Amino acid sequence: MGVTRLKRKDRKNKTTSRLEVQFLKLATNLELGSRSAEPKNSQIAKNNAALLKAAAAK
């Protein structure tokens, strides 16, 4: 069986659907207590704490 070349519309649909799936995977909501929750000693948590401290000092 020979390999057929996709028409332009089909190639576009293939790429678009792949990107949509990737976007949906990245956009999943993090639930409290889930394994993917932000660890308490992460750099983001430290930065947020420092920003709150600076805002309270003003």
Beta strands, then each sheet from edge to edge (+ up, - down):
end
